[in-house]
Each structure stands twice: as structure tokens, then as C-alpha cells.
Amino acid sequence: MKVGISLPQAGKQATKENVLLMAQAAESEGFDSVWTFERLLWPINPQTPYPATPDGSLPQEYQIMLDPLETLSFLAARTNKISLGTSVLDMLFHNPVILARRLASLDVFSEGRVISGFGLGWSKDEFQASNIPFNDKGKRADECVKLLKRIWMDENVEFKGLYFNIPKSKIGPKPVQKPHIPIYLGGFSPNALRRIIENDLNGWLGIVGGIAPIGYVQSIVNNFRNEITKARKDSTNFKISLLAYPYLKDSTFNSEDSNADRPTLTGTIDEIGEDIGKIKDLMSII
């Protein structure tokens, strides 16, 4: 099991010094990867509630957000071997040609260390600011991932779709990684899993801890495995990457029922360590 760490990219902690310190320390300590994510806006009156807070508001620190790709580009020049991942970029907010070239350039500068994790986005406010329709997100995403692969793999790129069209063209640079930069998709819906399998992407990005208990993630992983089997694909070609939210407490979790009621990755060092063992087993079943 590989282990990465999220960068201090949001809020008052999001400084050049903190980001660099975290990335270089992670590399020095043997972590496999560092990760950034994307938020465009902190709406004053959000049209779409944020699912992870009781009142639907985004965390206050999201009012300040370093750009995910600019941050990784900065770190590419100041690290040597640690992988540079996005978890996630909202792919529909970006022109796919420009996005493909930015990620390919980052892969060139980092000598093949990029991991691209994408999501569809959920905030109506951010779609409005991006001038992208909120409907048909899935169909747009299907075309987007197909187009990214073609730009990264094909010598001559040509695409005619419902949402994107490219005349036969040369588009470079190509990534260092072959056949393409690893592509992971986030999301919990059956369509997200279908999109990964049908397009032969590298795997699924999930969340465990907090609002996503391990039992829920387990059910999605089982569905993922079943769909891979139905599609007659090789399961070893698909991987799982989980964003974890540990919450350390000084004392053992206290429940009148059982330890089963303890939220995943919440508790003492030993309890969280036990959960990590379960997560490791979970990730190995694909």
C-alpha cells in the first residue's frame, strides 16, 4: 500500500513556505505522493449545500485556495521523486485541450511524476462561474476522458462529439508516462465506476472517514469489482486510491454498544492503526 499526504493548500496555512516544507518533508520521510484539490468559489449564499457540514457551508479555509496545478508545478522544480497528484480537479471547468497540455507539461517538468484525479463537480455556483451547464455532466465527462487519452496518446488528434470538437491536429507535448498520465476518477455513483471501466482508466478515487464510513466504501469497492468482472476486464489494471480523514483522540472511543459504532479513523493511535489495516485489506481486493 502506498501512502500520500494532502498539501496545506487552503486557508491561512496556504503559503509558499508551508507547501514547500510539507512536500520536501514528505519526500524525505518516504511518502509516495503529495496531493492538491480544486475549489473555485466560496459562495456567500450557496445554491448547492456542501455535503460534509451540517449547515451546508464550505469550510472557512476554502475562501483562500492555491491553484492545484500551479502548486504542483512549483513543487515539481523543488522535489525529485515524490508523485504529484490531484484529488480532484473538476474536469468540466477546464477546456480539455488546455487541461491535457498543462498536465503533460507538468509530467515533462517532473519527469513522469503526475497522477491526474478528476471529478465532475457538484456546486451550481462553480458551474455558473465556469459558464458550463449543470446538466449532462456525465455525458460531458465521458467525452472529456476520451479526449484526454487521445491527446496524450495519438500522434494526430481528431475528435467529433456532442460537446467537444477538434480538427485533425498535432497536440504536444506528450507526457513522459506511457501510454498516458494515470487517470483516476472520483465519485460514488454507478456511472462513475462504469466510466472508469469502459474507458480503461487507472482506477477509482474514494473517501474514507468522516461522512464516508468504511462499510459504505466497502460496498462501492465490491460493486467496482463486480462491474470489472462483468466487463471481462483484467482487475489488476484498476487500482483504488482513498482520501482518508483521521481524527486523533486521547482516549479510547466510548460507546454503549460496541466499537463498531466508532467512526472510521477516529480514536487513539491504536484504533486508527486498526482501521488503516482494514483499509489496506479493502484496497487489495481489486
Beta strands, then each sheet from edge to edge (+ up, - down):
strand 1: 4-6
strand 2: 33-36
strand 3: 83-86
strand 4: 89-90
strand 5: 114-119
strand 6: 157-160
strand 7: 165-169
strand 8: 183-186
strand 9: 203-208
strand 10: 239-244
strand 11: 247-248
strand 12: 266-267
sheet 1: 1+ 2+ 3+ 5+ 4+
sheet 2: 1+ 2+ 3+ 5+ 8+ 9+ 10+
sheet 3: 6+ 7-
sheet 4: 11+ 12+
end
